[in-house]
Amino acid sequence: MTEPAYVEAVALEKFYVMPHGKVEVLKGMSLQIQRGEHVCIMGASGSGKSTLMHLLAGLDTPDGGEVRIEGESIHTWKESKRANFRAKHIGVVFQNYHLLPDLNVLENVLIPARALNTWREPASDVVALAKSRLKSVGLLHRLEHRPVELSGGEQQRLAVARALINEPEILMADEPTGNLDAETGDQVLDDLFRLSEEKKRTLVIVTHDPRLAARCHRTIRLG
C-alpha cells in the first residue's frame, strides 16, 4: 500500500496580471512529497520554481488548486492559522537571505521564535538552542555582528540556522547556493543536508545547480 503524501500540491495554478496581459506561471501543477524525503525542484528561470516553493510553504495563495499537508488543505485556513503553522512546522531559507540589518546574528536567528509569541524576552533554553544552531554552522563567534559584517556564505549559513530555530519538520530552500562561489556553496550545502538528516526533516530545494540535485532523493523538473 502506497504511503500517503506528507506534502501534496494538487492542480496548482498561479498567474500574474501584467500591463500586457495575464502571465501563467503554474498551470495544473501536481506533486507529492513523502515525509523525510529530500526533493529538488529544477527548471529554467521563469519556470515557476520559486513560486511553487512559496505556495508549498503557505507564503502565497494559489489562483487554483491547493496545497495539502498531511491531507489538510492549508489554503482553507485563516492567514493567522497558516502563519502560526508555518512558524512551527516550516523553515524557509530565502535566496537573498532576508536578514534584518539592524539586528545582530543572535537576534536574527531568534526572529522565528518570537513569531510564535510564546515569550517576550528570550527564554534561556531558546537562546541556548539559537547558539547551538549557530555553532553548528560555524557562526558562534559572530553573535554580536550585524549581517553587513558577514560574508555572503556566512549570511546564508545564518539564514539556515534561523530557519531551524523552531525545529521545523519541513525545510525549504530557494537557490541556497545561487549567490555563492562553488567552495562556499558546498559548505552551505553540507550544513543544510546535515541539519536536515539529524531529525529526518523533509527537505525541498529550488535550484538550477545539478550538483545540488544529485544530493537529493528525487528531482522534479518544471518547464
C-alpha positions as CSV (number, residue, x, y, z in Angstrom):
1,M,0.0,0.0,0.0
2,T,1.4,3.4,-1.0
3,E,2.2,5.7,1.9
4,P,0.0,8.9,1.9
5,A,1.9,12.0,0.8
6,Y,3.1,14.3,3.5
7,V,3.2,17.4,1.3
8,E,1.0,17.5,-1.8
9,A,0.3,20.0,-4.5
10,V,-3.0,19.4,-6.4
11,A,-3.5,21.1,-9.8
12,L,-1.8,24.3,-8.7
13,E,-2.4,27.4,-10.8
14,K,-0.7,30.8,-10.4
15,F,-0.8,33.7,-12.7
16,Y,0.0,37.4,-12.6
17,V,-1.8,40.2,-14.3
18,M,0.7,42.4,-16.2
19,P,0.1,45.5,-18.3
20,H,0.3,43.4,-21.5
21,G,-1.9,40.6,-20.2
22,K,-2.0,37.6,-17.9
23,V,1.2,35.6,-17.4
24,E,0.6,32.0,-16.3
25,V,3.4,30.8,-14.1
26,L,2.0,27.4,-12.9
27,K,-0.8,25.6,-14.7
28,G,-2.2,22.5,-13.2
29,M,1.0,21.6,-11.3
30,S,0.7,18.5,-9.1
31,L,3.3,16.7,-6.9
32,Q,3.6,14.5,-3.9
33,I,6.4,14.6,-1.3
34,Q,6.9,11.9,1.4
35,R,7.9,12.6,5.0
36,G,11.7,12.7,5.3
37,E,12.2,12.9,1.5
38,H,14.8,15.3,0.0
39,V,13.3,16.8,-3.2
40,C,15.0,19.1,-5.7
41,I,12.9,21.4,-7.9
42,M,14.7,22.4,-11.1
43,G,13.8,24.4,-14.1
44,A,14.9,27.4,-16.2
45,S,14.5,31.0,-15.0
46,G,10.8,31.9,-15.0
47,S,9.6,28.3,-14.9
48,G,7.9,28.9,-11.6
49,K,10.3,27.2,-9.2
50,S,10.3,29.9,-6.5
51,T,6.5,30.4,-7.0
52,L,5.9,26.8,-6.3
53,M,8.1,26.8,-3.2
54,H,6.2,29.9,-1.9
55,L,2.9,28.1,-2.4
56,L,4.1,24.9,-0.7
57,A,5.3,27.0,2.3
58,G,2.0,28.8,2.5
59,L,3.7,32.1,1.8
60,D,1.5,32.8,-1.2
61,T,-2.0,31.8,-2.3
62,P,-2.7,29.8,-5.5
63,D,-5.2,31.0,-8.1
64,G,-6.4,27.4,-8.5
65,G,-5.8,24.1,-6.9
66,E,-4.5,23.5,-3.3
67,V,-1.6,22.5,-1.1
68,R,-2.2,19.8,1.4
69,I,0.0,18.9,4.4
70,E,-0.9,15.6,5.9
71,G,-4.1,15.6,3.8
72,E,-5.3,19.0,5.1
73,S,-5.6,22.0,2.6
74,I,-3.6,24.8,4.1
75,H,-5.2,27.5,2.0
76,T,-8.6,27.0,3.5
77,W,-7.2,28.2,6.8
78,K,-7.3,31.8,8.0
79,E,-4.0,33.6,7.5
80,S,-3.3,33.7,11.3
81,K,-3.6,29.9,11.5
82,R,-1.4,29.4,8.3
83,A,1.2,31.8,9.7
84,N,1.3,30.0,13.0
85,F,1.6,26.6,11.4
86,R,4.4,27.9,9.1
87,A,6.3,29.3,12.1
88,K,6.1,26.0,14.0
89,H,6.5,23.4,11.2
90,I,8.2,25.0,8.1
91,G,11.6,26.6,8.0
92,V,12.4,28.7,4.9
93,V,15.8,29.7,3.6
94,F,15.5,32.5,1.1
95,Q,17.9,33.1,-1.8
96,N,18.5,36.7,-0.8
97,Y,18.8,35.8,2.9
98,H,16.2,38.4,4.2
99,L,18.2,39.2,7.3
100,L,17.3,42.3,9.3
101,P,20.3,44.7,9.1
102,D,19.7,46.4,12.4
103,L,19.8,43.1,14.4
104,N,22.9,41.1,15.2
105,V,23.4,37.5,14.4
106,L,21.8,36.1,17.5
107,E,18.8,38.4,17.2
108,N,18.3,37.4,13.6
109,V,18.2,33.7,14.5
110,L,15.6,34.3,17.2
111,I,13.1,36.1,14.9
112,P,11.1,32.9,14.1
113,A,10.9,32.0,17.8
114,R,9.5,35.5,18.5
115,A,6.9,35.0,15.7
116,L,5.3,32.2,17.8
117,N,4.5,34.8,20.5
118,T,5.4,32.3,23.2
119,W,7.7,34.7,25.0
120,R,8.5,38.4,25.0
121,E,12.1,38.2,26.3
122,P,14.5,35.5,25.1
123,A,14.0,32.4,27.2
124,S,17.3,30.8,28.3
125,D,16.5,27.5,26.6
126,V,15.6,29.2,23.3
127,V,18.8,31.3,23.4
128,A,20.8,28.2,24.1
129,L,19.2,26.5,21.1
130,A,19.9,29.5,18.9
131,K,23.6,29.4,20.0
132,S,23.7,25.7,19.3
133,R,22.4,26.3,15.8
134,L,24.9,29.0,15.2
135,K,27.7,26.7,16.5
136,S,26.6,24.0,14.1
137,V,27.1,26.4,11.1
138,G,30.3,27.9,12.4
139,L,29.0,31.3,13.5
140,L,29.0,31.1,17.3
141,H,31.9,33.6,17.3
142,R,29.8,36.1,15.4
143,L,26.9,36.6,17.8
144,E,27.2,40.3,18.1
145,H,28.0,41.1,14.5
146,R,25.5,42.7,12.1
147,P,24.7,41.0,8.7
148,V,26.7,43.6,6.8
149,E,29.8,42.4,8.7
150,L,29.3,38.9,7.4
151,S,30.4,37.3,4.1
152,G,27.8,36.0,1.6
153,G,28.4,32.5,2.8
154,E,28.1,33.4,6.4
155,Q,24.9,35.2,5.7
156,Q,23.5,32.2,4.0
157,R,24.6,29.9,6.9
158,L,22.9,32.4,9.3
159,A,19.7,32.0,7.2
160,V,19.9,28.2,7.6
161,A,20.3,28.5,11.4
162,R,17.4,30.9,11.6
163,A,15.2,28.5,9.5
164,L,15.8,25.7,12.0
165,I,15.3,27.6,15.3
166,N,11.7,26.3,15.8
167,E,12.7,22.7,15.0
168,P,10.5,22.5,11.9
169,E,9.6,19.2,10.3
170,I,9.9,20.7,6.8
171,L,12.8,22.8,5.5
172,M,12.5,24.7,2.2
173,A,15.4,26.5,0.5
174,D,15.3,28.7,-2.6
175,E,18.6,28.7,-4.5
176,P,20.7,28.3,-1.4
177,T,23.9,28.4,-3.3
178,G,22.8,30.9,-6.0
179,N,24.9,33.8,-4.7
180,L,27.9,31.8,-3.6
181,D,31.1,30.6,-5.1
182,A,31.5,26.8,-5.5
183,E,33.6,26.2,-2.4
184,T,31.4,28.3,-0.1
185,G,28.3,26.8,-1.7
186,D,29.5,23.3,-0.9
187,Q,30.0,24.3,2.8
188,V,26.4,25.7,3.0
189,L,25.0,22.5,1.4
190,D,26.9,20.4,3.8
191,D,25.3,22.3,6.7
192,L,21.9,22.1,5.0
193,F,21.9,18.4,4.4
194,R,23.5,17.5,7.8
195,L,20.9,19.5,9.7
196,S,18.1,18.0,7.6
197,E,19.3,14.5,8.3
198,E,19.6,15.0,12.1
199,K,15.9,14.7,12.6
200,K,14.9,13.2,9.2
201,R,13.4,16.5,8.1
202,T,11.5,16.8,4.8
203,L,13.7,19.0,2.5
204,V,12.6,20.9,-0.6
205,I,15.2,22.7,-2.5
206,V,14.7,25.0,-5.5
207,T,17.9,25.2,-7.7
208,H,19.4,25.2,-11.1
209,D,22.5,23.5,-9.8
210,P,22.8,19.9,-10.9
211,R,25.4,19.1,-8.2
212,L,22.8,20.0,-5.6
213,A,20.1,17.9,-7.3
214,A,22.5,14.9,-7.2
215,R,22.4,15.0,-3.4
216,C,18.6,14.8,-3.2
217,H,16.4,11.7,-3.3
218,R,14.4,12.9,-6.3
219,T,14.3,15.8,-8.8
220,I,11.1,17.5,-10.2
221,R,11.7,19.5,-13.4
222,L,9.5,22.4,-14.3
223,G,9.1,24.0,-17.8
